[in-house]
């Protein structure tokens, strides 16, 4: 099976409409009050929570349940791993930007924000590179048509740690948003 043979619905237009609707809703919230820095702070926290929730709590596992991946696991599962690597690196870049904006806005250094910052730094410097190297090994093995390397205990620990940190980050961002 060739990858060019895999076809399906094209969701780009729907995604674009959702983004436009979200921007309109956010703009309404943003300009509803005169407290500009507070609204920008809330906007940054809300966007950060939305990205973490959308990527970590939905996209991460949903791509492996796609019909084509389920139907052709040997041919397409490595593509899902490669896409996941790209998406999670992009998510962490966006999270770093949101954290920088919040620091620039002089968000009160609450313990919640400090925990979020510490988890993000730990993920970027330690956990994500380990998971990324595992993903690269899987993709390379699949491309070279070799057996996929076995998952060892350390890989599982890092993966579970990442998932737990994402859930905690999401919860803390929601708490920070409603404060």
C-alpha positions in Angstrom: 0.0 0.0 0.0 1.3 3.4 -0.9 0.7 6.5 1.3 -0.8 8.3 -1.7 -3.6 5.8 -1.7 -4.8 6.8 1.7 -7.6 9.3 1.3 -10.2 10.6 3.5 -12.3 13.6 4.4 -10.5 16.9 4.3 -11.1 18.7 7.6 -9.0 21.8 6.9 -12.0 24.1 6.3 -13.7 22.9 9.4 -10.6 23.5 11.5 -10.2 27.0 10.0 -13.8 27.9 10.9 -13.3 26.7 14.4 -10.2 28.8 14.7 -12.0 31.9 13.4 -14.9 31.3 15.8 -12.5 30.9 18.7 -10.6 34.1 17.8 -13.9 36.0 17.6 -15.0 34.7 21.0 -11.6 35.5 22.5 -11.6 39.0 21.0 -15.0 39.6 22.5 -13.7 38.6 25.9 -10.5 40.5 25.4 -12.1 43.8 24.6 -15.1 43.5 27.0 -13.1 45.1 29.8 -10.6 47.9 30.1 -8.2 45.8 32.2 -5.9 45.0 29.3 -3.1 43.1 31.2 -5.5 41.0 33.1 -7.4 40.0 30.0 -4.1 39.2 28.2 -3.1 37.1 31.2 -6.4 35.2 31.1 -6.2 34.8 27.4 -2.7 33.3 27.6 -3.7 30.9 30.4 -6.8 29.9 28.5 -5.0 29.3 25.3 -2.3 27.3 27.1 -5.0 25.2 28.8 -6.8 24.7 25.5 -3.6 23.6 23.7 -2.7 21.2 26.5 -6.2 19.8 26.6 -6.6 19.5 22.9 -3.2 17.9 22.2 -2.4 15.9 25.3 -5.9 14.8 26.2 -7.4 14.3 22.8 -5.0 14.2 19.8 -2.3 12.1 21.4 -4.4 8.9 21.7 -7.0 9.6 18.9 -4.5 9.4 16.1 -3.9 5.7 16.9 -7.7 5.0 16.7 -8.0 6.4 13.2 -9.5 3.8 10.8 -6.5 3.7 8.5 -4.0 3.3 11.3 -6.2 0.5 12.8 -6.6 -1.1 9.4 -3.0 -0.9 8.3 -1.0 -0.8 11.6 2.2 -2.1 10.2 2.3 0.5 7.5 0.9 3.5 9.3 1.5 3.3 13.0 5.0 4.8 12.6 3.5 7.7 10.8 1.3 8.4 13.9 4.4 8.3 16.0 6.2 10.7 13.7 3.2 13.1 13.7 3.0 12.8 17.5 6.7 13.8 17.9 6.1 16.9 15.7 2.9 17.9 17.5 4.4 17.5 21.0 7.5 19.5 20.2 5.2 22.2 18.7 3.0 22.1 21.8 6.0 22.6 24.1 7.2 25.6 22.0 3.8 27.1 22.3 3.8 26.5 26.1 7.1 28.2 26.4 5.8 31.2 24.6 2.7 31.3 26.9 4.9 31.0 30.0 7.1 33.8 28.6 4.1 36.0 28.1 2.8 35.4 31.6 6.3 36.2 33.0 6.4 39.3 30.9 3.0 40.4 32.3 4.4 39.9 35.7 1.9 37.3 36.7 2.0 36.9 40.5 4.5 34.2 41.1 2.0 31.9 42.7 2.9 28.4 43.7 0.6 27.2 40.9 2.5 29.1 38.2 5.8 28.0 39.6 4.8 24.3 39.6 3.6 24.7 36.0 6.9 26.3 35.0 8.9 23.6 36.8 6.9 20.8 35.0 7.3 22.5 31.6 11.1 22.9 32.1 11.4 19.2 33.2 9.4 18.1 30.2 11.4 20.2 27.8 14.8 19.3 29.1 14.4 15.7 30.3 11.2 13.8 29.5 10.4 14.9 25.9 13.9 14.2 24.6 13.7 10.7 26.0 10.3 10.1 24.4 11.5 11.7 21.2 14.5 9.3 20.9 12.1 6.4 21.4 9.8 7.8 18.7 12.7 8.2 16.3 13.8 4.6 17.0 10.3 3.4 16.1 10.1 5.4 12.9 13.6 4.4 11.8 12.8 0.7 12.4 9.6 0.9 10.5 11.2 2.7 7.5 14.0 0.2 7.4 11.5 -2.6 7.8 13.1 -3.9 10.9 11.4 -5.1 14.1 10.2 -2.2 16.3 12.3 -2.0 19.4 10.7 -3.3 22.6 9.5 -0.9 25.2 11.6 -1.1 28.3 10.6 -0.1 31.8 12.4 3.3 31.6 10.4 4.2 28.4 7.2 3.3 30.2 8.1 5.4 33.3 8.9 8.4 31.1 5.7 8.0 29.2 3.5 7.7 32.3 5.4 10.6 33.9 4.7 12.8 30.8 1.0 11.8 30.7 0.6 12.5 34.5 2.4 15.9 34.1 0.1 16.9 31.3 -3.0 16.0 33.3 -1.7 18.0 36.3 -0.7 20.9 34.1 -4.2 21.0 32.5 -5.8 21.0 36.0 -3.5 23.7 37.3 -4.1 25.9 34.3 -7.8 25.6 34.8 -7.4 26.6 38.4 -5.1 29.5 37.5 -7.7 30.6 34.8 -10.6 30.8 37.2 -8.7 32.5 40.0 
